[in-house]
């Protein structure tokens, strides 16, 4: 009986998603993904913090958009946190600059387990280049927002560059 229960628990455990970007869409499929240094990044959590895994978009009446999500990096005992925001005025399709009012930085890595003594990596936007989010679809009745983004960011520790490309989202937002 004990082996049966253990088998059920492990068979229900969530596995990492396939390394493919979600398609470009505007149906409210609640998807997010991008390439980071040519590797696919999509949200993923083992279940302990699954509520943080899912993309969390908010859009205020003033047009302040925030999109955040997490991903477990099991190979490095790390949790990656992604966050983009538009300061204000996001009330229709268009191109908007990426800002850091509440996000602090668009990409961060926090370590745990065997790596818990490592300090976090915080990647700040490359200030020498403009960075934009393109809102391609905004449905304020059904609360759907879809678009694309790309940016470069540098690590706070070693100035390592990350290139985020082909970013896309199709999300149901909260106010």
C-alpha positions in Angstrom: 0.0 0.0 0.0 2.8 2.4 0.9 4.5 1.8 -2.5 1.2 2.5 -4.2 0.8 5.9 -2.4 4.4 6.8 -3.2 4.0 5.9 -6.8 0.8 8.1 -7.1 2.6 11.1 -5.4 5.5 10.9 -7.8 3.4 10.3 -10.9 1.5 13.5 -10.1 4.6 15.6 -9.8 4.8 18.2 -12.5 7.7 18.0 -15.0 9.5 20.9 -16.8 7.7 22.1 -19.9 8.9 21.4 -23.4 11.5 23.9 -24.4 9.4 25.6 -27.0 8.0 29.1 -27.2 4.3 29.5 -27.1 2.8 30.7 -30.3 2.0 34.3 -30.9 -1.7 34.7 -30.1 -4.3 37.1 -28.7 -6.9 34.7 -27.3 -6.2 35.0 -23.6 -4.3 31.7 -23.5 -2.3 33.0 -20.6 1.1 32.1 -22.1 4.5 33.8 -21.8 7.9 32.9 -23.2 11.2 34.2 -24.7 14.7 33.3 -25.7 17.4 34.2 -23.1 20.8 33.9 -24.7 19.3 31.6 -27.3 17.6 29.2 -24.8 13.9 29.0 -24.3 12.4 30.4 -21.1 8.8 29.6 -20.1 7.3 29.7 -16.6 7.8 26.6 -14.5 7.6 25.6 -10.9 7.6 22.2 -9.2 4.5 23.0 -7.2 5.7 24.5 -4.0 5.4 28.1 -5.3 3.2 27.3 -8.3 1.1 30.5 -7.7 4.3 32.5 -8.6 5.0 30.4 -11.7 2.0 31.6 -13.7 2.4 34.9 -15.4 0.9 37.6 -13.2 -0.1 40.6 -15.3 -1.8 43.7 -13.8 -3.0 46.7 -15.7 -4.2 49.8 -13.8 -6.6 52.4 -14.9 -3.6 54.7 -15.4 -2.1 52.2 -17.8 0.6 50.9 -15.5 1.3 47.3 -16.7 3.3 44.8 -14.8 4.0 41.2 -16.0 5.9 38.9 -13.7 6.6 35.1 -13.6 9.1 32.6 -12.2 10.9 29.5 -13.4 12.8 26.9 -11.4 16.3 26.1 -12.7 16.7 22.7 -11.1 20.2 22.1 -12.4 21.5 25.2 -10.5 19.2 25.1 -7.5 17.9 28.5 -8.5 14.6 30.3 -9.1 14.6 32.9 -11.9 12.2 35.8 -11.6 11.1 37.7 -14.7 9.4 41.1 -14.5 8.5 43.8 -17.1 6.5 46.9 -16.6 5.2 50.0 -18.4 5.1 53.0 -16.2 1.9 54.5 -17.4 -0.3 55.2 -20.4 -0.7 51.6 -21.6 -4.3 51.9 -22.7 -4.2 50.9 -26.4 -1.9 48.9 -28.7 1.4 50.6 -29.3 5.1 50.6 -28.4 6.0 51.5 -24.8 9.4 51.8 -23.0 10.2 49.2 -20.4 10.6 50.8 -16.9 11.5 49.5 -13.5 9.3 51.2 -11.0 8.2 48.2 -8.9 10.1 45.4 -10.7 13.6 46.7 -9.7 15.1 44.6 -12.6 13.7 42.6 -15.5 15.5 39.4 -14.6 16.8 38.0 -11.3 18.1 34.7 -10.0 17.9 33.5 -6.4 19.7 30.4 -5.2 18.6 27.7 -2.7 19.6 24.2 -1.5 23.3 23.5 -2.1 23.7 27.0 -3.6 21.8 28.9 -0.9 25.0 30.8 0.1 25.4 32.3 -3.3 24.2 35.9 -3.6 21.5 36.6 -6.1 22.1 37.7 -9.7 20.2 40.8 -10.6 20.1 41.8 -14.3 19.5 45.5 -14.9 18.5 46.9 -18.2 21.3 48.1 -20.5 20.9 51.8 -20.2 22.7 52.5 -23.4 19.9 51.0 -25.5 16.2 51.7 -25.6 14.0 48.8 -24.6 10.3 48.4 -25.6 7.2 46.3 -25.1 4.9 46.3 -28.1 1.3 45.8 -27.1 -0.3 44.2 -30.2 -3.7 43.5 -28.7 -5.6 45.0 -25.7 -9.2 43.9 -24.9 -10.4 45.8 -21.8 -13.7 44.0 -21.8 -12.3 40.5 -21.5 -9.1 41.7 -19.9 -6.7 40.2 -22.5 -3.4 41.8 -23.4 -0.9 40.4 -25.9 2.4 41.6 -27.3 6.1 41.1 -27.8 9.3 42.4 -26.2 13.1 42.2 -26.2 15.9 43.7 -24.1 19.5 43.4 -23.0 20.5 43.4 -19.3 23.7 43.2 -17.3 24.4 41.3 -14.1 25.0 43.2 -10.9 27.9 40.9 -10.0 30.0 40.3 -13.1 28.4 42.5 -15.8 27.4 39.3 -17.7 25.1 40.2 -20.6 21.8 38.5 -21.2 19.9 39.0 -24.4 16.2 38.4 -24.2 14.7 38.0 -27.7 11.4 36.9 -29.3 9.5 37.6 -26.1 5.8 37.1 -26.4 2.8 37.1 -24.1 -0.9 36.5 -24.4 -2.4 37.1 -20.9 -5.5 37.6 -19.0 -4.7 40.5 -16.7 -6.1 41.8 -13.3 -6.8 45.3 -12.4 
